[in-house]
Each structure stands twice: as C-alpha cells, then as structure tokens.
Amino acid sequence: MAAAPREHPVPVATSRRLGPLLSAAALLAACGGPAPTPPPPPPTSTAAACPESGIAITAGEVDSASGLRALGILLTNCGTRDYTANGYPVVRVLDENREPLDITVGNGSAPVSAPDAYDVPPRPVTLRPGQRVTARVLWRNTVTDSTVTATEGHYLEVTPAPGEPAQLVAPNGGIDLGNTGRLAVNAWAARP
C-alpha cells in the first residue's frame, strides 16, 4: 500500500498575502467577457461663459396658473466693472427656427394682467460684479378664435436696454401664447 502524500501546511502569513491575490485571480477568471465600460462622466454645466458685454441673461421656470404665464428673467453682472440696469428689457418672441413672431410687447403688466407688485417704475440699479436684477415676462395661453392657429414661441431674444446686444434664452416649456399675440414685460429691479 502506498503512503498518502504528506501535506505541507502553508504558513499563516503567506496565506494572508495570497488570499486577496487568489480572490482577484478567481474574479478575473470568472469574467469571460470584455471589461465593463466605465460610466460616462457627469454632465458639465451648459452655462455659457460671460459675454463680452459683461452681463448674462438667463430665464427661470415658467409659472402658469389659470392661463396666465409668468417667466422670470435674470440679468447678472458677470463682468469686472459695475453695470447699470435701467428701464425695461426689450423682448422678442422667436419660433423654433429663431424667426421673430408677430407679437405685441407692452411694458408693465397691464397689456396682459392686472398691475401687481412687479409693476414698479423703472429706476437705475447699479450692479457690482456678481450682482443681478430681475424682470418678468407675462402672457396668457388663451384661444379667443378657434379659426386662428395658436402661437408657440420657443425662444426669447432679450436686450437689456435699447442699443445693447441681444441674448437668446430658451424658456423651459416655450411661450404658449394661444392666439392673443400679446406679451408684457416688467422693468429691471433688484428683488429678493
């Protein structure tokens, strides 16, 4: 009868060092396919760099209730010098091809709604770098004539003041004017 082979014990310190390596080797052997693709990097900010003018215009969320729509627009001094905002922004509504729509834009809430707390008289507001002011755009999604196609704007072209460069903003949800063809704009002001 042959003697059973004699076992040689592995020292404990060696088994502790080999354990993780053997586990990793077993995992690699079990994975017969290609290595998994790493997840995509997190999205980067889509905010544009500060325009040459030193001011950036952005749009908030559309607030809608009972057919009345309100959209806050922000003017931020992203430059290095003070900027004075005064008066009403000049606003044009553009279609999906960025072509102007035939819309009447009035200053103050009255062309669309009853006057409210946003209807302050225009006053100069000097903004230091990093400060901002807001204005509000109002409209109604009202259809008064079923034979007239409702107007749908996709972009707003906003000029901080006459003679300054315009900036394009794309309000989330668009500008659904029904067939009223009217928009109202409040003056730039520092609001909480």
C-alpha positions as CSV (number, residue, x, y, z in Angstrom):
1,M,0.0,0.0,0.0
2,A,1.3,3.4,-0.9
3,A,1.5,6.0,1.7
4,A,-0.7,9.0,1.4
5,P,1.1,12.1,0.2
6,R,2.1,14.3,3.1
7,E,0.5,17.7,3.2
8,H,2.8,20.7,3.7
9,P,1.0,23.4,5.6
10,V,1.2,26.9,4.2
11,P,2.4,29.4,6.8
12,V,-0.4,31.8,8.0
13,A,1.5,34.9,6.9
14,T,1.8,33.6,3.4
15,S,-1.9,32.7,3.2
16,R,-2.9,36.2,4.3
17,R,-0.8,37.7,1.5
18,L,-2.0,35.2,-1.1
19,G,-5.7,35.4,-0.2
20,P,-6.5,38.7,-1.9
21,L,-4.4,37.8,-4.9
22,L,-6.2,34.5,-5.3
23,S,-9.6,36.1,-4.9
24,A,-8.8,38.7,-7.6
25,A,-7.5,35.9,-9.9
26,A,-10.7,34.0,-9.4
27,L,-12.8,37.0,-10.2
28,L,-10.8,37.8,-13.4
29,A,-11.1,34.1,-14.5
30,A,-14.9,34.2,-13.9
31,C,-15.3,37.3,-16.2
32,G,-15.0,35.8,-19.6
33,G,-16.3,38.9,-21.5
34,P,-14.8,42.3,-22.2
35,A,-14.2,44.6,-19.3
36,P,-17.3,46.8,-18.5
37,T,-17.4,50.2,-19.9
38,P,-16.9,52.9,-17.3
39,P,-19.9,55.1,-16.7
40,P,-20.0,58.4,-18.6
41,P,-18.5,61.5,-16.9
42,P,-21.0,63.6,-15.1
43,P,-22.6,66.3,-17.3
44,T,-20.8,69.6,-17.4
45,S,-22.5,72.9,-16.9
46,T,-24.2,74.3,-20.0
47,A,-23.9,77.8,-18.8
48,A,-22.1,80.0,-21.4
49,A,-19.1,82.0,-20.4
50,C,-19.7,85.6,-19.6
51,P,-20.5,87.5,-22.8
52,E,-18.1,90.3,-23.9
53,S,-20.7,92.8,-22.7
54,G,-20.1,91.6,-19.1
55,I,-23.7,90.8,-18.5
56,A,-25.5,87.4,-18.8
57,I,-29.3,86.9,-19.2
58,T,-30.9,83.7,-18.1
59,A,-34.5,82.5,-17.7
60,G,-36.2,80.9,-14.7
61,E,-39.0,78.4,-14.8
62,V,-42.4,79.3,-16.4
63,D,-45.0,79.7,-13.7
64,S,-48.5,79.0,-15.0
65,A,-51.9,79.3,-13.4
66,S,-55.4,79.7,-14.9
67,G,-53.9,80.5,-18.3
68,L,-51.6,83.3,-17.0
69,R,-47.9,82.6,-17.5
70,A,-45.0,84.3,-15.8
71,L,-41.3,83.9,-16.6
72,G,-38.6,85.5,-14.5
73,I,-35.5,86.7,-16.5
74,L,-32.3,87.4,-14.7
75,L,-29.6,89.9,-15.7
76,T,-26.3,89.1,-13.9
77,N,-23.2,91.3,-14.0
78,C,-20.6,88.6,-14.8
79,G,-18.1,91.2,-15.8
80,T,-15.4,93.0,-13.9
81,R,-16.9,96.5,-13.9
82,D,-20.1,98.0,-12.5
83,Y,-23.2,97.8,-14.8
84,T,-26.3,100.0,-14.5
85,A,-29.6,98.4,-15.5
86,N,-32.4,100.8,-16.2
87,G,-35.8,100.5,-17.7
88,Y,-37.5,97.6,-19.4
89,P,-35.7,94.8,-21.3
90,V,-36.5,94.7,-25.0
91,V,-38.1,91.2,-25.7
92,R,-38.9,89.5,-28.9
93,V,-40.5,86.0,-29.2
94,L,-38.9,83.7,-31.8
95,D,-40.2,80.4,-33.3
96,E,-38.4,77.1,-33.4
97,N,-36.3,78.4,-36.4
98,R,-35.4,81.5,-34.4
99,E,-37.5,83.7,-36.6
100,P,-39.5,86.6,-34.9
101,L,-43.2,86.1,-34.3
102,D,-45.7,88.9,-34.8
103,I,-46.3,89.6,-31.1
104,T,-47.2,92.9,-29.4
105,V,-44.9,93.5,-26.3
106,G,-46.1,96.1,-23.7
107,N,-44.3,97.5,-20.7
108,G,-45.8,96.7,-17.3
109,S,-48.4,94.0,-16.6
110,A,-51.4,95.9,-17.9
111,P,-51.3,94.6,-21.5
112,V,-51.9,91.0,-20.1
113,S,-52.8,91.2,-16.4
114,A,-53.8,93.5,-13.6
115,P,-51.0,95.5,-12.1
116,D,-49.2,93.9,-9.2
117,A,-46.0,94.2,-7.0
118,Y,-43.8,93.8,-10.1
119,D,-45.1,97.0,-11.6
120,V,-42.5,99.3,-10.1
121,P,-41.4,102.4,-12.1
122,P,-38.1,101.9,-13.8
123,R,-35.2,103.1,-11.7
124,P,-31.5,102.8,-12.4
125,V,-29.9,99.9,-10.4
126,T,-26.1,99.8,-10.4
127,L,-24.8,96.2,-10.2
128,R,-21.4,95.3,-8.9
129,P,-19.8,92.2,-10.4
130,G,-21.8,89.2,-9.3
131,Q,-25.0,91.1,-8.6
132,R,-28.2,90.6,-10.5
133,V,-31.6,92.1,-11.2
134,T,-34.8,90.5,-12.4
135,A,-37.6,91.3,-14.8
136,R,-40.8,89.3,-15.5
137,V,-42.4,88.4,-18.8
138,L,-46.2,87.7,-18.7
139,W,-48.6,86.2,-21.2
140,R,-51.8,84.3,-21.4
141,N,-52.4,81.0,-23.1
142,T,-55.8,82.0,-24.3
143,V,-57.6,81.0,-27.5
144,T,-60.2,83.5,-28.5
145,D,-60.8,82.4,-32.0
146,S,-60.8,78.7,-32.9
147,T,-60.1,79.5,-36.6
148,V,-56.8,81.2,-35.8
149,T,-53.8,78.9,-35.1
150,A,-52.3,79.3,-31.7
151,T,-48.8,80.8,-31.5
152,E,-46.0,78.9,-30.0
153,G,-42.7,80.6,-29.3
154,H,-39.6,78.6,-28.5
155,Y,-37.0,81.4,-27.7
156,L,-36.9,84.9,-26.3
157,E,-34.4,87.4,-27.6
158,V,-33.7,89.7,-24.7
159,T,-31.9,93.0,-25.0
160,P,-31.0,94.5,-21.6
161,A,-31.7,98.0,-22.9
162,P,-32.1,99.6,-26.4
163,G,-28.9,99.7,-28.3
164,E,-27.2,96.9,-26.3
165,P,-26.5,93.4,-27.7
166,A,-29.4,90.9,-27.5
167,Q,-29.1,87.5,-25.9
168,L,-31.1,84.4,-26.6
169,V,-32.8,82.3,-23.9
170,A,-34.9,79.2,-24.3
171,P,-37.6,79.1,-21.6
172,N,-38.4,75.6,-20.4
173,G,-41.8,74.7,-21.9
174,G,-41.8,77.5,-24.5
175,I,-44.1,80.5,-24.8
176,D,-47.6,79.2,-25.5
177,L,-49.4,82.4,-26.4
178,G,-52.7,80.9,-27.7
179,N,-53.8,83.4,-30.2
180,T,-53.8,86.6,-28.1
181,G,-50.5,87.8,-29.6
182,R,-49.6,89.9,-26.5
183,L,-46.8,89.8,-24.0
184,A,-46.0,92.1,-21.1
185,V,-42.6,92.9,-19.6
186,N,-41.8,94.4,-16.2
187,A,-38.9,96.7,-15.5
188,W,-35.5,95.5,-14.3
189,A,-35.4,95.7,-10.5
190,A,-33.5,94.3,-7.5
191,R,-35.9,91.7,-6.0
192,P,-35.4,89.2,-3.2
